[in-house]
Amino acid sequence: MQKDCNEFVALFPNKSPESTWSMQNERPLQIISKEECNNFSKTSKYYYVENDGNKVEVTLKDNLWVEKFSDNTFSKLRYKNKGNCEFELEFIESDNVSRKNLSIKGEKYLYKLYNEDNLTYSVYTKNKETYYIFKIVKQ
């Protein structure tokens, strides 16, 4: 339900002021340059903050997107730059309880960069009519 039901997700608002996750019905305005988008794939270390305030470290290397969670678990996804400021993540494996129960091997997620400000990228993904927005920061 967390992945497919927007109403269910809305029941669990951000629990942390550090979290940048939000939902909206309209697509965010894209104000990022092609050069800034290209730079995203060239950087290898990022992080984002989950709704509960926990920091997730991301390593982007050799077309893999590897997430390290605060409990020392991980998720591994295949990274593919789709052009036009879009990238796709394909789930490979995870030992993180929520991630391994949320995705199945081969499942794909499409993301779009829409802003860059001081090494912080604003990103969104769409689920049905809802846009899920978050920030990912260069380390």
Helices and strands as residue ranges (DSSP letters): H 6-10, E 22-24, H 34-42, E 45-49, E 55-61, E 64-68, E 74-83, E 86-94, H 97-102, E 108-117, E 120-127, E 130-138
